[in-house]
Amino acid sequence: MKAKKSKIISILLCSVMILALLPTVAFAEGTSVAWIGETGYETLEDAVNHAVSGDTIVLGEGKYTLYGKNADTKGKNLTFVGQGADKTEWGIGATIPDPDKFGTEYNGDYSFDGSGTITFKNMTLQSGTADYLGFIRADNTVVENCVINGKTFYWGYKTASFKNTTFNCPSGDYALWTYSSPEMNFDGCTFNSSGKVINVYTDCIGNFNCDFVINFNNCTVNGNTSEGKKDKAVMNINDSLMGDYNFIINLSGNNVVNGVTPDDLNKEYSKEQKDITCSRWFEFNTKYGNGNSGHTVVSIDSIKVWENGNMVAHEIDTENDCYTDGYKDDAYTITIGDWEKTDDDCYIRVVTKVCDYCGYTSEYEEIGYSVTYTDGVDNTEIFKDQTTIVPAGDVTPAFDGGTPTRDGYTFEGWNPVVDETVTKSITYTAAWKEVVPTNPQTGDNSYLTLWISLLVASVFGIAGTTVYSRRKILR
């Protein structure tokens, strides 16, 4: 009886286990991984094929890609929203790029070939380290609140915009190239690099007939290079294939660079002075040719600092601390000439400043004025005249020697009163007041009484002496 009861229990338990498994399998096969509104789809490509232009496709947790999938994206504007960079991942291209296609665009991702605007939000976009990866032939790409791992060459063929996005550069390699996007915008982005960040390079001749604009606003770059090797500047520029067009680079807002060495201080290879930018934000790659061919314009807060292959501003003050490092660090060798008097009662001297980082040399004339302190006494020298030539606007130097002194006089200051700053040539003359002995004043009987007392004392003294003398004679 007990054996039969145990057998029944075993059968029941197995039945429960089987029944428990059946709903799980059925649920897994019918689970939605992507949603358009309230409609769920079992696969990403199914959702894309049902989507119309303008739709937002919400993705669940997991890994997604359209690479090699039969998904219709042509002519569509689509937005893909993940559950967060730590929960949703999108693979760009093949998991392992084909070694036979290295050096060509055929390792790229054609999932959005012919698409309009493709937007990615709240996910991680995963690329590889091979060249020519990225989304090929989409018109516009937008990336917001994402993390991008790996290197990419291709984004929107009209525009590519990145907002609040973190780029993790491959070890010793670039995060991306400006290869296919005539306009790239980086707003509030963070770049974590180990040697390189962005390669500004495009074959414009025959491919694009326009300027390439790159805008940075409120971005942060963190460099972390191995010992003994210095980071390149944030943007490594080669404008030799721009034809009749330019790279237009605009920096605005509060952009910060940490752990990156200014151009030419890493001494990766020697450069001519004209090619040195003195900036950690951009430099020219002249190692393999004429990377600085005069087709780059750089502006900081709308002030041009580089144009026509030359530095056009070295010392600028803007709200954006981007340029130049020599100026920011006050790294100058300064030579100051002698003062020379002019006909206008002032002095001029030449100041030469050479930047220790880039060799940029500037000369300017500095105006100065004479400041003289004199004793104001004729025929006698109380102190030697003190004359100093002081740059205009500087603090007026004090008299060297403390408070002047003169026998029989007290010092009462300078005439005129000493100005705080120097605005003209001027002489300050010491003002003196004679010290006069005090005489008896009318109506004061103190001195009269004293004289009378002395006189009386003298009379009695004489009288006493006379009496004494007479007594002596009588004896």
WOMO-V681474 format. One record per residue. N is the residue number from 0. RES is the residue in three letters. D_LAST is the distance of its C-alpha to the last C-alpha in Angstrom with 1 decimal. Layout:
BEGIN
n=N res=RES d_last=D_LAST
n=N res=RES d_last=D_LAST
END
This chain:
BEGIN
n=0 res=MET d_last=178.6
n=1 res=LYS d_last=175.0
n=2 res=ALA d_last=176.0
n=3 res=LYS d_last=177.6
n=4 res=LYS d_last=174.6
n=5 res=SER d_last=172.3
n=6 res=LYS d_last=174.5
n=7 res=ILE d_last=174.5
n=8 res=ILE d_last=170.7
n=9 res=SER d_last=170.4
n=10 res=ILE d_last=172.8
n=11 res=LEU d_last=170.8
n=12 res=LEU d_last=167.5
n=13 res=CYS d_last=169.0
n=14 res=SER d_last=170.3
n=15 res=VAL d_last=166.9
n=16 res=MET d_last=165.3
n=17 res=ILE d_last=167.9
n=18 res=LEU d_last=167.5
n=19 res=ALA d_last=163.8
n=20 res=LEU d_last=164.1
n=21 res=LEU d_last=166.6
n=22 res=PRO d_last=164.3
n=23 res=THR d_last=161.5
n=24 res=VAL d_last=163.8
n=25 res=ALA d_last=165.2
n=26 res=PHE d_last=161.7
n=27 res=ALA d_last=160.4
n=28 res=GLU d_last=163.3
n=29 res=GLY d_last=162.8
n=30 res=THR d_last=158.9
n=31 res=SER d_last=157.4
n=32 res=VAL d_last=154.8
n=33 res=ALA d_last=154.4
n=34 res=TRP d_last=154.5
n=35 res=ILE d_last=155.0
n=36 res=GLY d_last=154.0
n=37 res=GLU d_last=155.7
n=38 res=THR d_last=158.4
n=39 res=GLY d_last=158.0
n=40 res=TYR d_last=159.5
n=41 res=GLU d_last=160.2
n=42 res=THR d_last=159.2
n=43 res=LEU d_last=156.7
n=44 res=GLU d_last=159.4
n=45 res=ASP d_last=161.5
n=46 res=ALA d_last=158.7
n=47 res=VAL d_last=158.1
n=48 res=ASN d_last=161.8
n=49 res=HIS d_last=161.9
n=50 res=ALA d_last=158.7
n=51 res=VAL d_last=158.7
n=52 res=SER d_last=156.0
n=53 res=GLY d_last=152.9
n=54 res=ASP d_last=153.4
n=55 res=THR d_last=150.7
n=56 res=ILE d_last=151.8
n=57 res=VAL d_last=149.8
n=58 res=LEU d_last=149.9
n=59 res=GLY d_last=149.5
n=60 res=GLU d_last=147.7
n=61 res=GLY d_last=149.0
n=62 res=LYS d_last=149.7
n=63 res=TYR d_last=151.6
n=64 res=THR d_last=152.9
n=65 res=LEU d_last=155.5
n=66 res=TYR d_last=155.8
n=67 res=GLY d_last=159.5
n=68 res=LYS d_last=160.5
n=69 res=ASN d_last=163.1
n=70 res=ALA d_last=160.8
n=71 res=ASP d_last=161.3
n=72 res=THR d_last=157.9
n=73 res=LYS d_last=159.1
n=74 res=GLY d_last=157.8
n=75 res=LYS d_last=156.0
n=76 res=ASN d_last=152.4
n=77 res=LEU d_last=151.6
n=78 res=THR d_last=148.6
n=79 res=PHE d_last=148.3
n=80 res=VAL d_last=145.8
n=81 res=GLY d_last=145.0
n=82 res=GLN d_last=143.4
n=83 res=GLY d_last=140.2
n=84 res=ALA d_last=139.4
n=85 res=ASP d_last=139.5
n=86 res=LYS d_last=142.9
n=87 res=THR d_last=145.0
n=88 res=GLU d_last=145.6
n=89 res=TRP d_last=147.5
n=90 res=GLY d_last=148.8
n=91 res=ILE d_last=148.7
n=92 res=GLY d_last=151.6
n=93 res=ALA d_last=153.2
n=94 res=THR d_last=151.4
n=95 res=ILE d_last=151.7
n=96 res=PRO d_last=152.1
n=97 res=ASP d_last=155.0
n=98 res=PRO d_last=153.7
n=99 res=ASP d_last=156.6
n=100 res=LYS d_last=155.1
n=101 res=PHE d_last=151.5
n=102 res=GLY d_last=150.2
n=103 res=THR d_last=152.5
n=104 res=GLU d_last=152.5
n=105 res=TYR d_last=155.4
n=106 res=ASN d_last=153.0
n=107 res=GLY d_last=151.8
n=108 res=ASP d_last=152.9
n=109 res=TYR d_last=155.5
n=110 res=SER d_last=155.6
n=111 res=PHE d_last=154.4
n=112 res=ASP d_last=156.2
n=113 res=GLY d_last=156.8
n=114 res=SER d_last=154.6
n=115 res=GLY d_last=152.5
n=116 res=THR d_last=149.1
n=117 res=ILE d_last=148.7
n=118 res=THR d_last=145.7
n=119 res=PHE d_last=144.5
n=120 res=LYS d_last=142.1
n=121 res=ASN d_last=140.5
n=122 res=MET d_last=142.0
n=123 res=THR d_last=141.5
n=124 res=LEU d_last=143.3
n=125 res=GLN d_last=144.1
n=126 res=SER d_last=144.8
n=127 res=GLY d_last=145.0
n=128 res=THR d_last=143.3
n=129 res=ALA d_last=146.1
n=130 res=ASP d_last=146.0
n=131 res=TYR d_last=147.8
n=132 res=LEU d_last=147.7
n=133 res=GLY d_last=147.4
n=134 res=PHE d_last=149.5
n=135 res=ILE d_last=151.7
n=136 res=ARG d_last=152.8
n=137 res=ALA d_last=151.4
n=138 res=ASP d_last=150.1
n=139 res=ASN d_last=146.9
n=140 res=THR d_last=145.2
n=141 res=VAL d_last=142.5
n=142 res=VAL d_last=140.6
n=143 res=GLU d_last=138.3
n=144 res=ASN d_last=136.4
n=145 res=CYS d_last=138.1
n=146 res=VAL d_last=137.4
n=147 res=ILE d_last=139.0
n=148 res=ASN d_last=139.4
n=149 res=GLY d_last=140.6
n=150 res=LYS d_last=141.1
n=151 res=THR d_last=143.0
n=152 res=PHE d_last=144.2
n=153 res=TYR d_last=146.3
n=154 res=TRP d_last=145.4
n=155 res=GLY d_last=146.4
n=156 res=TYR d_last=147.9
n=157 res=LYS d_last=146.3
n=158 res=THR d_last=143.3
n=159 res=ALA d_last=141.7
n=160 res=SER d_last=139.0
n=161 res=PHE d_last=136.9
n=162 res=LYS d_last=134.7
n=163 res=ASN d_last=132.6
n=164 res=THR d_last=134.4
n=165 res=THR d_last=133.2
n=166 res=PHE d_last=134.5
n=167 res=ASN d_last=134.4
n=168 res=CYS d_last=134.9
n=169 res=PRO d_last=137.0
n=170 res=SER d_last=135.0
n=171 res=GLY d_last=133.8
n=172 res=ASP d_last=136.1
n=173 res=TYR d_last=136.1
n=174 res=ALA d_last=136.7
n=175 res=LEU d_last=138.8
n=176 res=TRP d_last=139.8
n=177 res=THR d_last=139.9
n=178 res=TYR d_last=143.4
n=179 res=SER d_last=145.6
n=180 res=SER d_last=143.4
n=181 res=PRO d_last=142.4
n=182 res=GLU d_last=140.0
n=183 res=MET d_last=138.0
n=184 res=ASN d_last=135.5
n=185 res=PHE d_last=133.1
n=186 res=ASP d_last=131.2
n=187 res=GLY d_last=129.0
n=188 res=CYS d_last=130.5
n=189 res=THR d_last=129.1
n=190 res=PHE d_last=130.0
n=191 res=ASN d_last=129.5
n=192 res=SER d_last=129.9
n=193 res=SER d_last=129.7
n=194 res=GLY d_last=129.6
n=195 res=LYS d_last=131.6
n=196 res=VAL d_last=132.1
n=197 res=ILE d_last=134.2
n=198 res=ASN d_last=136.2
n=199 res=VAL d_last=136.3
n=200 res=TYR d_last=139.5
n=201 res=THR d_last=142.7
n=202 res=ASP d_last=145.7
n=203 res=CYS d_last=145.8
n=204 res=ILE d_last=148.1
n=205 res=GLY d_last=151.6
n=206 res=ASN d_last=150.6
n=207 res=PHE d_last=148.2
n=208 res=ASN d_last=147.5
n=209 res=CYS d_last=144.2
n=210 res=ASP d_last=140.5
n=211 res=PHE d_last=139.4
n=212 res=VAL d_last=136.7
n=213 res=ILE d_last=134.5
n=214 res=ASN d_last=132.1
n=215 res=PHE d_last=129.4
n=216 res=ASN d_last=127.6
n=217 res=ASN d_last=125.2
n=218 res=CYS d_last=126.5
n=219 res=THR d_last=124.9
n=220 res=VAL d_last=125.6
n=221 res=ASN d_last=124.7
n=222 res=GLY d_last=125.0
n=223 res=ASN d_last=125.3
n=224 res=THR d_last=126.1
n=225 res=SER d_last=126.3
n=226 res=GLU d_last=123.5
n=227 res=GLY d_last=123.5
n=228 res=LYS d_last=125.5
n=229 res=LYS d_last=124.2
n=230 res=ASP d_last=126.0
n=231 res=LYS d_last=127.5
n=232 res=ALA d_last=126.3
n=233 res=VAL d_last=128.0
n=234 res=MET d_last=130.6
n=235 res=ASN d_last=132.1
n=236 res=ILE d_last=133.6
n=237 res=ASN d_last=136.4
n=238 res=ASP d_last=137.5
n=239 res=SER d_last=139.7
n=240 res=LEU d_last=142.9
n=241 res=MET d_last=141.9
n=242 res=GLY d_last=143.8
n=243 res=ASP d_last=142.7
n=244 res=TYR d_last=140.9
n=245 res=ASN d_last=137.6
n=246 res=PHE d_last=135.9
n=247 res=ILE d_last=133.8
n=248 res=ILE d_last=131.1
n=249 res=ASN d_last=129.0
n=250 res=LEU d_last=126.1
n=251 res=SER d_last=124.7
n=252 res=GLY d_last=122.9
n=253 res=ASN d_last=120.8
n=254 res=ASN d_last=122.4
n=255 res=VAL d_last=120.8
n=256 res=VAL d_last=121.4
n=257 res=ASN d_last=120.2
n=258 res=GLY d_last=120.6
n=259 res=VAL d_last=122.1
n=260 res=THR d_last=120.7
n=261 res=PRO d_last=120.3
n=262 res=ASP d_last=122.9
n=263 res=ASP d_last=122.5
n=264 res=LEU d_last=119.9
n=265 res=ASN d_last=122.7
n=266 res=LYS d_last=123.7
n=267 res=GLU d_last=127.3
n=268 res=TYR d_last=128.2
n=269 res=SER d_last=126.5
n=270 res=LYS d_last=126.6
n=271 res=GLU d_last=125.8
n=272 res=GLN d_last=122.8
n=273 res=LYS d_last=125.0
n=274 res=ASP d_last=126.8
n=275 res=ILE d_last=123.8
n=276 res=THR d_last=123.1
n=277 res=CYS d_last=119.8
n=278 res=SER d_last=121.2
n=279 res=ARG d_last=122.3
n=280 res=TRP d_last=124.8
n=281 res=PHE d_last=127.0
n=282 res=GLU d_last=127.7
n=283 res=PHE d_last=130.5
n=284 res=ASN d_last=132.9
n=285 res=THR d_last=133.2
n=286 res=LYS d_last=134.1
n=287 res=TYR d_last=137.8
n=288 res=GLY d_last=137.9
n=289 res=ASN d_last=136.4
n=290 res=GLY d_last=135.2
n=291 res=ASN d_last=132.9
n=292 res=SER d_last=135.4
n=293 res=GLY d_last=133.7
n=294 res=HIS d_last=135.6
n=295 res=THR d_last=132.9
n=296 res=VAL d_last=130.6
n=297 res=VAL d_last=127.9
n=298 res=SER d_last=125.8
n=299 res=ILE d_last=123.0
n=300 res=ASP d_last=122.7
n=301 res=SER d_last=124.8
n=302 res=ILE d_last=122.5
n=303 res=LYS d_last=124.4
n=304 res=VAL d_last=122.9
n=305 res=TRP d_last=125.8
n=306 res=GLU d_last=128.6
n=307 res=ASN d_last=130.9
n=308 res=GLY d_last=129.9
n=309 res=ASN d_last=126.2
n=310 res=MET d_last=123.1
n=311 res=VAL d_last=122.1
n=312 res=ALA d_last=119.1
n=313 res=HIS d_last=116.6
n=314 res=GLU d_last=113.7
n=315 res=ILE d_last=114.9
n=316 res=ASP d_last=113.5
n=317 res=THR d_last=116.1
n=318 res=GLU d_last=116.3
n=319 res=ASN d_last=118.6
n=320 res=ASP d_last=116.9
n=321 res=CYS d_last=119.6
n=322 res=TYR d_last=118.6
n=323 res=THR d_last=117.1
n=324 res=ASP d_last=115.6
n=325 res=GLY d_last=113.4
n=326 res=TYR d_last=111.9
n=327 res=LYS d_last=111.6
n=328 res=ASP d_last=109.9
n=329 res=ASP d_last=107.7
n=330 res=ALA d_last=109.1
n=331 res=TYR d_last=108.1
n=332 res=THR d_last=106.7
n=333 res=ILE d_last=104.6
n=334 res=THR d_last=103.6
n=335 res=ILE d_last=101.1
n=336 res=GLY d_last=100.8
n=337 res=ASP d_last=97.8
n=338 res=TRP d_last=96.6
n=339 res=GLU d_last=97.8
n=340 res=LYS d_last=96.4
n=341 res=THR d_last=98.9
n=342 res=ASP d_last=98.8
n=343 res=ASP d_last=98.3
n=344 res=ASP d_last=94.7
n=345 res=CYS d_last=95.9
n=346 res=TYR d_last=96.9
n=347 res=ILE d_last=100.1
n=348 res=ARG d_last=100.8
n=349 res=VAL d_last=104.1
n=350 res=VAL d_last=104.4
n=351 res=THR d_last=107.4
n=352 res=LYS d_last=108.5
n=353 res=VAL d_last=111.1
n=354 res=CYS d_last=112.6
n=355 res=ASP d_last=112.4
n=356 res=TYR d_last=115.6
n=357 res=CYS d_last=118.0
n=358 res=GLY d_last=116.3
n=359 res=TYR d_last=116.4
n=360 res=THR d_last=114.0
n=361 res=SER d_last=112.4
n=362 res=GLU d_last=110.0
n=363 res=TYR d_last=108.0
n=364 res=GLU d_last=105.2
n=365 res=GLU d_last=102.0
n=366 res=ILE d_last=99.8
n=367 res=GLY d_last=96.0
n=368 res=TYR d_last=93.0
n=369 res=SER d_last=89.5
n=370 res=VAL d_last=86.5
n=371 res=THR d_last=83.2
n=372 res=TYR d_last=79.6
n=373 res=THR d_last=77.0
n=374 res=ASP d_last=73.3
n=375 res=GLY d_last=73.7
n=376 res=VAL d_last=70.6
n=377 res=ASP d_last=70.9
n=378 res=ASN d_last=69.3
n=379 res=THR d_last=67.9
n=380 res=GLU d_last=69.9
n=381 res=ILE d_last=68.8
n=382 res=PHE d_last=71.9
n=383 res=LYS d_last=75.1
n=384 res=ASP d_last=78.1
n=385 res=GLN d_last=80.4
n=386 res=THR d_last=84.1
n=387 res=THR d_last=87.0
n=388 res=ILE d_last=90.7
n=389 res=VAL d_last=92.1
n=390 res=PRO d_last=95.8
n=391 res=ALA d_last=96.6
n=392 res=GLY d_last=96.3
n=393 res=ASP d_last=93.9
n=394 res=VAL d_last=90.7
n=395 res=THR d_last=87.8
n=396 res=PRO d_last=85.6
n=397 res=ALA d_last=82.0
n=398 res=PHE d_last=79.0
n=399 res=ASP d_last=78.3
n=400 res=GLY d_last=74.7
n=401 res=GLY d_last=73.9
n=402 res=THR d_last=71.7
n=403 res=PRO d_last=70.3
n=404 res=THR d_last=66.5
n=405 res=ARG d_last=64.4
n=406 res=ASP d_last=60.6
n=407 res=GLY d_last=59.4
n=408 res=TYR d_last=62.8
n=409 res=THR d_last=64.9
n=410 res=PHE d_last=68.7
n=411 res=GLU d_last=70.9
n=412 res=GLY d_last=74.3
n=413 res=TRP d_last=77.1
n=414 res=ASN d_last=78.7
n=415 res=PRO d_last=81.5
n=416 res=VAL d_last=81.7
n=417 res=VAL d_last=83.3
n=418 res=ASP d_last=87.0
n=419 res=GLU d_last=88.6
n=420 res=THR d_last=91.3
n=421 res=VAL d_last=91.8
n=422 res=THR d_last=94.2
n=423 res=LYS d_last=93.0
n=424 res=SER d_last=90.6
n=425 res=ILE d_last=87.1
n=426 res=THR d_last=83.4
n=427 res=TYR d_last=80.7
n=428 res=THR d_last=77.3
n=429 res=ALA d_last=74.0
n=430 res=ALA d_last=72.3
n=431 res=TRP d_last=68.5
n=432 res=LYS d_last=65.8
n=433 res=GLU d_last=62.3
n=434 res=VAL d_last=59.3
n=435 res=VAL d_last=56.9
n=436 res=PRO d_last=53.2
n=437 res=THR d_last=52.5
n=438 res=ASN d_last=50.5
n=439 res=PRO d_last=48.9
n=440 res=GLN d_last=51.6
n=441 res=THR d_last=51.7
n=442 res=GLY d_last=50.8
n=443 res=ASP d_last=48.9
n=444 res=ASN d_last=45.3
n=445 res=SER d_last=44.2
n=446 res=TYR d_last=42.7
n=447 res=LEU d_last=41.2
n=448 res=THR d_last=39.4
n=449 res=LEU d_last=38.0
n=450 res=TRP d_last=36.7
n=451 res=ILE d_last=35.1
n=452 res=SER d_last=33.4
n=453 res=LEU d_last=32.0
n=454 res=LEU d_last=30.9
n=455 res=VAL d_last=29.1
n=456 res=ALA d_last=27.4
n=457 res=SER d_last=26.3
n=458 res=VAL d_last=24.8
n=459 res=PHE d_last=22.9
n=460 res=GLY d_last=21.7
n=461 res=ILE d_last=20.4
n=462 res=ALA d_last=18.8
n=463 res=GLY d_last=17.0
n=464 res=THR d_last=15.8
n=465 res=THR d_last=14.5
n=466 res=VAL d_last=12.6
n=467 res=TYR d_last=11.0
n=468 res=SER d_last=10.1
n=469 res=ARG d_last=8.7
n=470 res=ARG d_last=6.4
n=471 res=LYS d_last=5.3
n=472 res=ILE d_last=5.3
n=473 res=LEU d_last=3.7
n=474 res=ARG d_last=0.0
END
